[in-house]
Amino acid sequence: MGMDDKISNKAEELKGHAKETTGRATDNPKLEGEGKVDRVKGSLKQAGEKIKDAFKK
């Protein structure tokens, strides 16, 4: 996969960060937890893309 996946993964990470921050600000632990999950999933997917790119070279 290519640039589309990288953009999608970064967007998921940013969305998670926004949810986490909103949950913290509104004292909503469920929203904060969802944000953490989204952020970590996005980060892990980005790491996977970097590994794939490293093996392509």
PDB file of N, CA, C and O in Angstrom, chain B, residues numbered from 101:
ATOM      1  N   MET B 101       0.841  -1.156   0.000  1.00  0.00           N
ATOM      2  CA  MET B 101       0.000   0.000   0.000  1.00  0.00           C
ATOM      3  C   MET B 101       0.895   1.230   0.000  1.00  0.00           C
ATOM      4  O   MET B 101       2.113   1.118   0.139  1.00  0.00           O
ATOM      5  N   GLY B 102       0.314   2.358  -0.150  1.00  0.00           N
ATOM      6  CA  GLY B 102       1.171   3.511  -0.329  1.00  0.00           C
ATOM      7  C   GLY B 102       0.793   4.692   0.519  1.00  0.00           C
ATOM      8  O   GLY B 102       0.445   4.582   1.695  1.00  0.00           O
ATOM      9  N   MET B 103       0.877   5.815  -0.128  1.00  0.00           N
ATOM     10  CA  MET B 103       0.668   7.085   0.554  1.00  0.00           C
ATOM     11  C   MET B 103      -0.737   7.182   1.146  1.00  0.00           C
ATOM     12  O   MET B 103      -0.919   7.794   2.198  1.00  0.00           O
ATOM     13  N   ASP B 104      -1.723   6.591   0.493  1.00  0.00           N
ATOM     14  CA  ASP B 104      -3.097   6.638   1.014  1.00  0.00           C
ATOM     15  C   ASP B 104      -3.175   6.006   2.400  1.00  0.00           C
ATOM     16  O   ASP B 104      -3.832   6.539   3.294  1.00  0.00           O
ATOM     17  N   ASP B 105      -2.502   4.864   2.578  1.00  0.00           N
ATOM     18  CA  ASP B 105      -2.506   4.201   3.874  1.00  0.00           C
ATOM     19  C   ASP B 105      -1.813   5.052   4.928  1.00  0.00           C
ATOM     20  O   ASP B 105      -2.277   5.139   6.065  1.00  0.00           O
ATOM     21  N   LYS B 106      -0.721   5.669   4.557  1.00  0.00           N
ATOM     22  CA  LYS B 106       0.017   6.495   5.507  1.00  0.00           C
ATOM     23  C   LYS B 106      -0.832   7.675   5.967  1.00  0.00           C
ATOM     24  O   LYS B 106      -0.846   8.022   7.148  1.00  0.00           O
ATOM     25  N   ILE B 107      -1.534   8.281   5.024  1.00  0.00           N
ATOM     26  CA  ILE B 107      -2.401   9.418   5.362  1.00  0.00           C
ATOM     27  C   ILE B 107      -3.555   8.956   6.249  1.00  0.00           C
ATOM     28  O   ILE B 107      -3.900   9.619   7.227  1.00  0.00           O
ATOM     29  N   SER B 108      -4.139   7.833   5.906  1.00  0.00           N
ATOM     30  CA  SER B 108      -5.245   7.287   6.684  1.00  0.00           C
ATOM     31  C   SER B 108      -4.805   6.958   8.111  1.00  0.00           C
ATOM     32  O   SER B 108      -5.521   7.242   9.071  1.00  0.00           O
ATOM     33  N   ASN B 109      -3.632   6.364   8.239  1.00  0.00           N
ATOM     34  CA  ASN B 109      -3.125   6.008   9.559  1.00  0.00           C
ATOM     35  C   ASN B 109      -2.852   7.247  10.401  1.00  0.00           C
ATOM     36  O   ASN B 109      -3.164   7.277  11.591  1.00  0.00           O
ATOM     37  N   LYS B 110      -2.276   8.257   9.787  1.00  0.00           N
ATOM     38  CA  LYS B 110      -1.990   9.501  10.512  1.00  0.00           C
ATOM     39  C   LYS B 110      -3.300  10.173  10.919  1.00  0.00           C
ATOM     40  O   LYS B 110      -3.403  10.712  12.021  1.00  0.00           O
ATOM     41  N   ALA B 111      -4.297  10.144  10.042  1.00  0.00           N
ATOM     42  CA  ALA B 111      -5.603  10.733  10.363  1.00  0.00           C
ATOM     43  C   ALA B 111      -6.239  10.008  11.541  1.00  0.00           C
ATOM     44  O   ALA B 111      -6.833  10.640  12.414  1.00  0.00           O
ATOM     45  N   GLU B 112      -6.117   8.683  11.571  1.00  0.00           N
ATOM     46  CA  GLU B 112      -6.665   7.908  12.687  1.00  0.00           C
ATOM     47  C   GLU B 112      -5.959   8.279  13.990  1.00  0.00           C
ATOM     48  O   GLU B 112      -6.598   8.406  15.035  1.00  0.00           O
ATOM     49  N   GLU B 113      -4.652   8.450  13.924  1.00  0.00           N
ATOM     50  CA  GLU B 113      -3.897   8.840  15.107  1.00  0.00           C
ATOM     51  C   GLU B 113      -4.327  10.219  15.603  1.00  0.00           C
ATOM     52  O   GLU B 113      -4.517  10.417  16.803  1.00  0.00           O
ATOM     53  N   LEU B 114      -4.478  11.162  14.693  1.00  0.00           N
ATOM     54  CA  LEU B 114      -4.890  12.516  15.074  1.00  0.00           C
ATOM     55  C   LEU B 114      -6.311  12.544  15.616  1.00  0.00           C
ATOM     56  O   LEU B 114      -6.606  13.274  16.562  1.00  0.00           O
ATOM     57  N   LYS B 115      -7.193  11.746  15.014  1.00  0.00           N
ATOM     58  CA  LYS B 115      -8.573  11.653  15.495  1.00  0.00           C
ATOM     59  C   LYS B 115      -8.582  11.104  16.923  1.00  0.00           C
ATOM     60  O   LYS B 115      -9.330  11.580  17.776  1.00  0.00           O
ATOM     61  N   GLY B 116      -7.750  10.106  17.167  1.00  0.00           N
ATOM     62  CA  GLY B 116      -7.654   9.542  18.505  1.00  0.00           C
ATOM     63  C   GLY B 116      -7.147  10.543  19.509  1.00  0.00           C
ATOM     64  O   GLY B 116      -7.640  10.613  20.634  1.00  0.00           O
ATOM     65  N   HIS B 117      -6.159  11.322  19.103  1.00  0.00           N
ATOM     66  CA  HIS B 117      -5.618  12.339  19.992  1.00  0.00           C
ATOM     67  C   HIS B 117      -6.695  13.376  20.336  1.00  0.00           C
ATOM     68  O   HIS B 117      -6.802  13.813  21.482  1.00  0.00           O
ATOM     69  N   ALA B 118      -7.476  13.755  19.349  1.00  0.00           N
ATOM     70  CA  ALA B 118      -8.555  14.727  19.577  1.00  0.00           C
ATOM     71  C   ALA B 118      -9.610  14.153  20.522  1.00  0.00           C
ATOM     72  O   ALA B 118     -10.073  14.846  21.427  1.00  0.00           O
ATOM     73  N   LYS B 119      -9.988  12.900  20.317  1.00  0.00           N
ATOM     74  CA  LYS B 119     -10.971  12.257  21.191  1.00  0.00           C
ATOM     75  C   LYS B 119     -10.441  12.179  22.619  1.00  0.00           C
ATOM     76  O   LYS B 119     -11.153  12.466  23.581  1.00  0.00           O
ATOM     77  N   GLU B 120      -9.185  11.788  22.733  1.00  0.00           N
ATOM     78  CA  GLU B 120      -8.577  11.652  24.051  1.00  0.00           C
ATOM     79  C   GLU B 120      -8.565  12.996  24.790  1.00  0.00           C
ATOM     80  O   GLU B 120      -8.908  13.071  25.970  1.00  0.00           O
ATOM     81  N   THR B 121      -8.169  14.042  24.082  1.00  0.00           N
ATOM     82  CA  THR B 121      -8.124  15.370  24.677  1.00  0.00           C
ATOM     83  C   THR B 121      -9.527  15.855  25.067  1.00  0.00           C
ATOM     84  O   THR B 121      -9.715  16.424  26.142  1.00  0.00           O
ATOM     85  N   THR B 122     -10.494  15.628  24.196  1.00  0.00           N
ATOM     86  CA  THR B 122     -11.876  16.020  24.483  1.00  0.00           C
ATOM     87  C   THR B 122     -12.416  15.252  25.681  1.00  0.00           C
ATOM     88  O   THR B 122     -13.075  15.823  26.550  1.00  0.00           O
ATOM     89  N   GLY B 123     -12.133  13.955  25.723  1.00  0.00           N
ATOM     90  CA  GLY B 123     -12.581  13.144  26.850  1.00  0.00           C
ATOM     91  C   GLY B 123     -11.985  13.616  28.164  1.00  0.00           C
ATOM     92  O   GLY B 123     -12.663  13.647  29.191  1.00  0.00           O
ATOM     93  N   ARG B 124     -10.719  13.981  28.124  1.00  0.00           N
ATOM     94  CA  ARG B 124     -10.054  14.482  29.330  1.00  0.00           C
ATOM     95  C   ARG B 124     -10.661  15.829  29.759  1.00  0.00           C
ATOM     96  O   ARG B 124     -10.891  16.068  30.945  1.00  0.00           O
ATOM     97  N   ALA B 125     -10.914  16.694  28.782  1.00  0.00           N
ATOM     98  CA  ALA B 125     -11.442  18.027  29.076  1.00  0.00           C
ATOM     99  C   ALA B 125     -12.876  17.972  29.606  1.00  0.00           C
ATOM    100  O   ALA B 125     -13.259  18.790  30.442  1.00  0.00           O
ATOM    101  N   THR B 126     -13.662  17.019  29.129  1.00  0.00           N
ATOM    102  CA  THR B 126     -15.055  16.915  29.542  1.00  0.00           C
ATOM    103  C   THR B 126     -15.258  15.895  30.663  1.00  0.00           C
ATOM    104  O   THR B 126     -16.388  15.606  31.058  1.00  0.00           O
ATOM    105  N   ASP B 127     -14.150  15.358  31.167  1.00  0.00           N
ATOM    106  CA  ASP B 127     -14.193  14.348  32.227  1.00  0.00           C
ATOM    107  C   ASP B 127     -15.031  13.144  31.801  1.00  0.00           C
ATOM    108  O   ASP B 127     -15.880  12.660  32.550  1.00  0.00           O
ATOM    109  N   ASN B 128     -14.772  12.671  30.579  1.00  0.00           N
ATOM    110  CA  ASN B 128     -15.478  11.535  30.010  1.00  0.00           C
ATOM    111  C   ASN B 128     -14.462  10.411  29.787  1.00  0.00           C
ATOM    112  O   ASN B 128     -13.806  10.372  28.746  1.00  0.00           O
ATOM    113  N   PRO B 129     -14.327   9.498  30.751  1.00  0.00           N
ATOM    114  CA  PRO B 129     -13.304   8.458  30.635  1.00  0.00           C
ATOM    115  C   PRO B 129     -13.521   7.505  29.447  1.00  0.00           C
ATOM    116  O   PRO B 129     -12.558   6.971  28.898  1.00  0.00           O
ATOM    117  N   LYS B 130     -14.776   7.296  29.054  1.00  0.00           N
ATOM    118  CA  LYS B 130     -15.047   6.416  27.912  1.00  0.00           C
ATOM    119  C   LYS B 130     -14.484   7.027  26.627  1.00  0.00           C
ATOM    120  O   LYS B 130     -13.816   6.340  25.854  1.00  0.00           O
ATOM    121  N   LEU B 131     -14.746   8.295  26.399  1.00  0.00           N
ATOM    122  CA  LEU B 131     -14.252   8.981  25.212  1.00  0.00           C
ATOM    123  C   LEU B 131     -12.724   9.053  25.235  1.00  0.00           C
ATOM    124  O   LEU B 131     -12.073   8.877  24.205  1.00  0.00           O
ATOM    125  N   GLU B 132     -12.168   9.308  26.396  1.00  0.00           N
ATOM    126  CA  GLU B 132     -10.715   9.360  26.531  1.00  0.00           C
ATOM    127  C   GLU B 132     -10.097   8.004  26.196  1.00  0.00           C
ATOM    128  O   GLU B 132      -9.067   7.935  25.525  1.00  0.00           O
ATOM    129  N   GLY B 133     -10.721   6.938  26.660  1.00  0.00           N
ATOM    130  CA  GLY B 133     -10.232   5.592  26.371  1.00  0.00           C
ATOM    131  C   GLY B 133     -10.323   5.255  24.892  1.00  0.00           C
ATOM    132  O   GLY B 133      -9.398   4.675  24.323  1.00  0.00           O
ATOM    133  N   GLU B 134     -11.442   5.620  24.268  1.00  0.00           N
ATOM    134  CA  GLU B 134     -11.590   5.392  22.825  1.00  0.00           C
ATOM    135  C   GLU B 134     -10.507   6.132  22.058  1.00  0.00           C
ATOM    136  O   GLU B 134      -9.953   5.613  21.088  1.00  0.00           O
ATOM    137  N   GLY B 135     -10.212   7.340  22.497  1.00  0.00           N
ATOM    138  CA  GLY B 135      -9.180   8.134  21.847  1.00  0.00           C
ATOM    139  C   GLY B 135      -7.815   7.480  21.951  1.00  0.00           C
ATOM    140  O   GLY B 135      -7.051   7.464  20.986  1.00  0.00           O
ATOM    141  N   LYS B 136      -7.510   6.942  23.119  1.00  0.00           N
ATOM    142  CA  LYS B 136      -6.232   6.258  23.301  1.00  0.00           C
ATOM    143  C   LYS B 136      -6.120   5.065  22.368  1.00  0.00           C
ATOM    144  O   LYS B 136      -5.078   4.834  21.754  1.00  0.00           O
ATOM    145  N   VAL B 137      -7.208   4.308  22.270  1.00  0.00           N
ATOM    146  CA  VAL B 137      -7.207   3.129  21.389  1.00  0.00           C
ATOM    147  C   VAL B 137      -6.983   3.554  19.943  1.00  0.00           C
ATOM    148  O   VAL B 137      -6.156   2.962  19.249  1.00  0.00           O
ATOM    149  N   ASP B 138      -7.703   4.564  19.482  1.00  0.00           N
ATOM    150  CA  ASP B 138      -7.548   5.040  18.101  1.00  0.00           C
ATOM    151  C   ASP B 138      -6.125   5.546  17.845  1.00  0.00           C
ATOM    152  O   ASP B 138      -5.535   5.283  16.796  1.00  0.00           O
ATOM    153  N   ARG B 139      -5.592   6.275  18.822  1.00  0.00           N
ATOM    154  CA  ARG B 139      -4.247   6.836  18.668  1.00  0.00           C
ATOM    155  C   ARG B 139      -3.205   5.729  18.569  1.00  0.00           C
ATOM    156  O   ARG B 139      -2.314   5.787  17.722  1.00  0.00           O
ATOM    157  N   VAL B 140      -3.313   4.728  19.423  1.00  0.00           N
ATOM    158  CA  VAL B 140      -2.355   3.631  19.410  1.00  0.00           C
ATOM    159  C   VAL B 140      -2.485   2.806  18.131  1.00  0.00           C
ATOM    160  O   VAL B 140      -1.479   2.402  17.547  1.00  0.00           O
ATOM    161  N   LYS B 141      -3.722   2.554  17.695  1.00  0.00           N
ATOM    162  CA  LYS B 141      -3.912   1.808  16.446  1.00  0.00           C
ATOM    163  C   LYS B 141      -3.272   2.533  15.272  1.00  0.00           C
ATOM    164  O   LYS B 141      -2.611   1.912  14.439  1.00  0.00           O
ATOM    165  N   GLY B 142      -3.467   3.841  15.205  1.00  0.00           N
ATOM    166  CA  GLY B 142      -2.861   4.625  14.133  1.00  0.00           C
ATOM    167  C   GLY B 142      -1.349   4.578  14.190  1.00  0.00           C
ATOM    168  O   GLY B 142      -0.689   4.462  13.157  1.00  0.00           O
ATOM    169  N   SER B 143      -0.800   4.668  15.384  1.00  0.00           N
ATOM    170  CA  SER B 143       0.660   4.618  15.550  1.00  0.00           C
ATOM    171  C   SER B 143       1.217   3.265  15.130  1.00  0.00           C
ATOM    172  O   SER B 143       2.246   3.190  14.460  1.00  0.00           O
ATOM    173  N   LEU B 144       0.537   2.203  15.524  1.00  0.00           N
ATOM    174  CA  LEU B 144       1.011   0.867  15.163  1.00  0.00           C
ATOM    175  C   LEU B 144       0.943   0.637  13.651  1.00  0.00           C
ATOM    176  O   LEU B 144       1.840   0.028  13.068  1.00  0.00           O
ATOM    177  N   LYS B 145      -0.105   1.119  13.040  1.00  0.00           N
ATOM    178  CA  LYS B 145      -0.224   0.972  11.588  1.00  0.00           C
ATOM    179  C   LYS B 145       0.875   1.755  10.880  1.00  0.00           C
ATOM    180  O   LYS B 145       1.418   1.299   9.874  1.00  0.00           O
ATOM    181  N   GLN B 146       1.203   2.936  11.405  1.00  0.00           N
ATOM    182  CA  GLN B 146       2.288   3.725  10.814  1.00  0.00           C
ATOM    183  C   GLN B 146       3.616   2.995  10.953  1.00  0.00           C
ATOM    184  O   GLN B 146       4.428   2.991  10.028  1.00  0.00           O
ATOM    185  N   ALA B 147       3.835   2.378  12.110  1.00  0.00           N
ATOM    186  CA  ALA B 147       5.070   1.622  12.316  1.00  0.00           C
ATOM    187  C   ALA B 147       5.153   0.470  11.325  1.00  0.00           C
ATOM    188  O   ALA B 147       6.222   0.186  10.786  1.00  0.00           O
ATOM    189  N   GLY B 148       4.038  -0.185  11.087  1.00  0.00           N
ATOM    190  CA  GLY B 148       4.003  -1.268  10.108  1.00  0.00           C
ATOM    191  C   GLY B 148       4.357  -0.783   8.708  1.00  0.00           C
ATOM    192  O   GLY B 148       5.074  -1.461   7.971  1.00  0.00           O
ATOM    193  N   GLU B 149       3.853   0.386   8.347  1.00  0.00           N
ATOM    194  CA  GLU B 149       4.174   0.957   7.036  1.00  0.00           C
ATOM    195  C   GLU B 149       5.670   1.273   6.934  1.00  0.00           C
ATOM    196  O   GLU B 149       6.281   1.059   5.887  1.00  0.00           O
ATOM    197  N   LYS B 150       6.251   1.777   8.011  1.00  0.00           N
ATOM    198  CA  LYS B 150       7.681   2.094   7.998  1.00  0.00           C
ATOM    199  C   LYS B 150       8.513   0.826   7.843  1.00  0.00           C
ATOM    200  O   LYS B 150       9.530   0.829   7.149  1.00  0.00           O
ATOM    201  N   ILE B 151       8.088  -0.247   8.479  1.00  0.00           N
ATOM    202  CA  ILE B 151       8.801  -1.516   8.349  1.00  0.00           C
ATOM    203  C   ILE B 151       8.706  -2.026   6.919  1.00  0.00           C
ATOM    204  O   ILE B 151       9.698  -2.480   6.347  1.00  0.00           O
ATOM    205  N   LYS B 152       7.517  -1.952   6.346  1.00  0.00           N
ATOM    206  CA  LYS B 152       7.355  -2.390   4.947  1.00  0.00           C
ATOM    207  C   LYS B 152       8.239  -1.561   4.021  1.00  0.00           C
ATOM    208  O   LYS B 152       8.868  -2.102   3.112  1.00  0.00           O
ATOM    209  N   ASP B 153       8.288  -0.250   4.250  1.00  0.00           N
ATOM    210  CA  ASP B 153       9.124   0.622   3.425  1.00  0.00           C
ATOM    211  C   ASP B 153      10.603   0.265   3.562  1.00  0.00           C
ATOM    212  O   ASP B 153      11.348   0.316   2.583  1.00  0.00           O
ATOM    213  N   ALA B 154      11.024  -0.092   4.761  1.00  0.00           N
ATOM    214  CA  ALA B 154      12.420  -0.439   4.999  1.00  0.00           C
ATOM    215  C   ALA B 154      12.804  -1.696   4.218  1.00  0.00           C
ATOM    216  O   ALA B 154      13.918  -1.791   3.704  1.00  0.00           O
ATOM    217  N   PHE B 155      11.887  -2.655   4.128  1.00  0.00           N
ATOM    218  CA  PHE B 155      12.187  -3.882   3.403  1.00  0.00           C
ATOM    219  C   PHE B 155      12.131  -3.707   1.888  1.00  0.00           C
ATOM    220  O   PHE B 155      12.710  -4.503   1.148  1.00  0.00           O
ATOM    221  N   LYS B 156      11.441  -2.674   1.426  1.00  0.00           N
ATOM    222  CA  LYS B 156      11.368  -2.412  -0.003  1.00  0.00           C
ATOM    223  C   LYS B 156      12.681  -1.885  -0.536  1.00  0.00           C
ATOM    224  O   LYS B 156      12.986  -2.058  -1.716  1.00  0.00           O
ATOM    225  N   LYS B 157      13.475  -1.235   0.327  1.00  0.00           N
ATOM    226  CA  LYS B 157      14.720  -0.616  -0.107  1.00  0.00           C
ATOM    227  C   LYS B 157      15.846  -1.587  -0.182  1.00  0.00           C
ATOM    228  O   LYS B 157      16.963  -1.211  -0.535  1.00  0.00           O
TER     229      LYS B 157
END
